[in-house]
């Protein structure tokens, strides 16, 4: 009997050790210090005049291309700076984050030129408000939410993405892209902070209408749905930046995973939690071995097709949060483990930029059908990568996934 008891305890300890390792696949601090080092190099080389927001380092190049505040990616560099400040507590990062965020201020008060205000302003001023409590940031965010709300169509039930002619969108019909799910977070925040219930209702309507029309029976998503602006009826689904209208464009699916996870967090409506799992599961089932997707899951040139590290970073960040929301412990463990494995791969020599350039990551793909930013370093890949790392560090410290460090 003593030997049997000893064997049982030994086996139990081995199992517990193995379980612990699956929760701590990455030594987070060295990876975050790597991000600090890379961002320091970028910050030291920025132009002294606008445009001065780093967006892309193209394949084969070593220097950033820069954009101005109106570019849809303009919030990712200041947002990254806020995460660097959160991690380091170094006031120099706070000063830089504040300065670059404030460059975007006109967006809050100008006529909306597209739906990307959430990306631009919540990643920048939203993180700034979270970390500093600055009332000036709150005022700007509330004004931005009102500006974004001007694009909402009550007849359709969604926010108009591109209020201008875009190829194959049948302008002036109403178009909505999957990316728009991320911008709902700004509306949810504003509804709780003085903007009123109308903003909450818009966000829920957008998420519900998108859930109904943007997905195929297998829960893969279209990039765009075009609606009749007068009747609200769906005209067609289009995969604008993907391989084909029937294909699963990787980053589009990652926006869905992130967006419906966030929508459940804000509404507590179980429909959205169930849906977040469905769109996550089909994505996970079709991933290649290293868990970094090809830019489109249906590209016939796979395995020679470009990868998209940005989609992996977005998904990893979303799955870390989703793992804390699902009630099924085995499902929660799956999502967290997959997220850690994705971050482990992204943190390897295959995907970190290291000596190649000053970004965090390589092998992201922006808009392959336009041959734009293919196999490049892109600012939103870096943003969601550091966000996911910060989220994982919080969890490893026993904090809520959205708590400040």
N, C-alpha and C positions, 0 to 999 in steps of 0.2 A: 504493500500500500504506500509507504513513504516514497518509493521510487516512482510510482504512478503519479502521486501528487506532485512530485518534483518535475516530472515530464510535462504535466498539464500546465504548471506555472511557467515553465520554460517556453512552451509553445505559445502561451498567452502573451508573454513578454515579447517574443519575436513578432507576433502579430501586431501588438501595439506599436512596436518600433517601426514596423513596415507602414502602418497606418499613418504614423507621425510624419514619416518621410514624404508621403504623398501630399501632405499639407505644407511642406517646406522644401519644394524642389529647387528654389532659387535663393541664393544669398542676396537679398534685396539691396542692401546698402552698397555693395560694390557696383551693382548695376546702376543705381541711382547716382552714385559718384561719377560713373562714366557719363551719364547724361549731363551732369554739372560741367564736366570737363569739355564735352562737345559744345554745349551751349555757350560756354565761356569763349571758345574760339569763334563761334558765330557772332557773339556780341562784340567782340573786339574788331571784327571786320565789317561791321554794318556801315552803310553810307551815312554821311552827316546831313544829307538832305533827302527829302521824299522823292520817289517811293523808297522806303527803307524797311519794309516788312518782308522777311525771307519766306519764299513760297516753295521753290523747287531747286534741286540740283539735278540736272539732267544726266542721263547715263553717259559716261565718258567725260563729264565735266567735273570740276572741283569747286566751283563757286556757285553761290546762290543766285537765282533770279529773284528780283524784288517786285512787290506790288504795293499799290496804295490802299487806302482804307476802304474803298468801294469794292475791292475784290472779295469774292465769297469766302476766301480762306484767311481774311485779314485778322480774325480773332484768335487764330491758333498760336501764333508766336507770343502775343501777350499772355494767352492762357497758359502756355508752357512756362513762361517766366513766373507766373503766379504759383505753379506747382513747384518750381525750383525754390521759390521763397518759402513755400510751406515746408519743404523738406529740409532746407539748410538753415532757415531762420535768419539768413543773412540779409540785412536791410538794403544792401546794394541791389539784390534781385527785386526787392519790393519797389525800389525807386524806378528801376527799368520797367517793371510790369505796369506800374502806374502810368509812366510816360507813354508807353506804346498803347495802352488801353485808351488813354485820353485822345489819341489821334483818331479814334473811331467815333468820337462823340457826335459829329454831324449826322451819322446814320440814324440816331434816335429821333431827329427832328425833320429830316428830309423825307420827301415822298418815297415810299418803298419801291425799289427797283426790282426786287425779287424777294423770295421767302427766306433768304439765308441770314436774316437778322439774328436768329437764335445762335447759329454758329458764330457769327461775328461778335455779338454783344454778350451772350451768356457765358461763353468760354472766357472772355476777357473780363468785363465788368462783373459778371456773376461770380467768378472765382475771387475777384478782388473784394467784392462785398462780403463773401463768405469768410474771408481771412482777415478783413480789416474792420468791417462794420461801417464803412464810410457812407454817410447819408447821401453824399453827392452821387455815389454810384447807384444807390437805390433810385434816386430821382431819374437818372438816365435810363435805367432798366425799365422803369414804369413807362416812360415816354416811348421807349423802343417797343414795348408790348402793344401800346396803342397804335403805333405805326404798323406793326405786323398785322394787327387785327383788321386794318383797312383792306387787306387782301382776302379776307374771309368772305365766301359766298354762301348766304343762307339757302339759296336754291340748290346748290350742290352739296353743301355741308362740309366743304374742305377749304383750305387756304390755297389760293392761286399761287403757283410756283413762279412761273415766268410771265409777267404782265407785258409781254411783247412777242413778236413773231419768232418762233424757233422752228427749225425744219421738222416736218412730220407731226406738228402739234395742232394743225388745223385752226390756227389763230383766226378769229378771236374767240374760239371756244376755250373752255376752262381746263387748264392742265394742272395736275398735281403729281409731284415726284416723291419717291420713297424717302429721300433725304429729309423731306419736310417733317417727318416724324420726330426728328431730333429737336426741331425748333419749338415743338409743343412744350418743352420744359420751361421755356421763358414764359409762356402763357400761364402754365400751372403756378409758377412762382409768383407772377404778378397778381393772379387772382387771390392769393393768400396774403398779399402785401399791399393792398390798397387799390388794386386794379378792378376789382369787382367780379362777381360770379359770371358775367357774360364771357369773360376770357376763359374761365374753366369750362363753360359750356361749349365754346368754340373748339377747345382742345379735345374734349371728349367726342364731339361730333366728327372732327377730323379723323381721330383714331378709329372710330366706329365705321365711318364711311370707307376709310382706307382698308380696314379689315375685311369689309364686304366685297370690295371691288378690285383690290390690288393683288390678289393672290389666286393662284391656281388650286385645283383640288388637292395637290400634294404639298401645299403651303409654301411653294417657291413663289417669288414675287416678280411682278413687272417693275421696271424702273418708273414708268410714267403711266398714268391713266388720263385719257382725255374725256371730258364730260361735256354734254350739251349745256351751255351756260344758262339757257332759259328754262330747261326742264329738269336739269340735274341728272339726266340719264347717262349711263356710261356709253361712250362711243367706241373706245378701243383701249387695249393695253399695249404698251410699247416698251421695249427694253432699249432705251436711247443710247446708253453707254455700254451696253452688253453686246454679246455675240449675235443674238437673234431675239425676236420678240418672245419666243418660247423658252429661252434659256434662263438660267439662274446666274445673274451678274453678282459677283461675290460681294462687292461693297454694298450694293443695294440690299442684299439679304442681311448683311451686318447692321445696316441702319435699322432694318425691321427688328432684329434681335434687341438692339439697344433701345429703340423707341418704344416697343411694347413692354419691355422690362420697366422702363421709366414710367410709362403710363399706368401700369399696375401699381407701382409705388405711390403715385400721386392720387389714384382713384380708389385703390383697394377693391376694384371690381374684378371678381374671379375670372370673368371672360378674358380679360387682358393677360392675366397670369397664365391661363391655359394656352392662349394664343402665343405668348412669348416662348413657351416651351415647344410648341409645334414648329414655329419657324426656326428655333434653335436646333431642334432634333434633325430636321431634314438637312440643315447645313452641316452638322457634325457627321452625319452618316455618309456624306459624300466627300469629305475632306481627304486629301492625299496623306501619306504616311507621316509627313513632318508637321501636319496640321496647319500649314500655311496654304491658303487656297490659290489656285490659279485664278487669274483675273475674272474668268467666267468658267463656270463648271462644265459648260458644254463646248468649249473651244475644241474643234477637232484636231488641233495640233498638239494637244496634251500628250506626252509630258514635256513637249518643247515650248509650250506657251508661257508667257510671262506670269510670274507670281504677283500677288498683291498683299504685301505686308501690312498695308493700311487696313485692309479688311480684317486681318487677323488681330491687329491691335484693338480695333473697335469691338470686335467680338469678345476678345479676352476681357476687356473692361466690363462689357455688359454681362458676361457669364459670371464674373465674380459677384456682381450685385444679385443676379438671378439666383445664385447658389444660396443666398441668404433669405430669399423670399419664398422658395418652394417648400411645401410641407413634407414631401417625400424625401427622407434622409438619403436614400440611395441616389435619387435624382440630384439632390443638392451636392452630394459627393462627386457625382459625375461631372457636373458643370464646373465645380471648383477645380477638380483635377485637370479637366481639359483646358481651362483657362491658364493654369500654371504651366501645363505642357506647352501651350502656345507661347507664353512668355519665355519659357526656357529656350525654345527654338529661336524666337526673335532675339534673344540675348546671346546667341551663339555667333561665331565668326561668319556663319553663312548669311546673317541678316543684319548684324550691327555694322554701321559704317566704318567705325574705327579709323584707320589711316587713309581710307578711300576719300572721305570728305568730312565736313564738319557737322553733318546731320547725325541723328541717332541711328536711323535705319536706312537700308537700301532695299531695292526690289519691291517698290510700290508701283501701282499702275493707275494713272488718272483716267484718261479717256482714250482707250485703245482704238476704237473706230475712227477717231480723228487723228490717230498717231500722236497723241499729246501726252506727255509725261509718262511714257512707257518705260518700265523698269528703272524708275527714278527714286530719288529721295524727295519726300513731300512733307510739308509741315504738318498736315493733319495726321499722318502716320506717327510722327514724333509726339504730337499732342496726346493721342489716345494711348500710345505706348507708355508715356510717363504717367498718365492718369491711371492706367491699369496697374502699374508698379506701385503707385501711391496707395491705391485701393488694396492691393495685396499686403502691403506693409501694415496698413491699418488692421486688417484681419489677423495678421500674424501677431500684432500687439494686443489682440483681443478687443479691438474697438469696432464700432459699427462701420460698415463699408463706406459711408458717406461722412463720417466724423472728420474733423480736422486733426491732423497729426499733433 
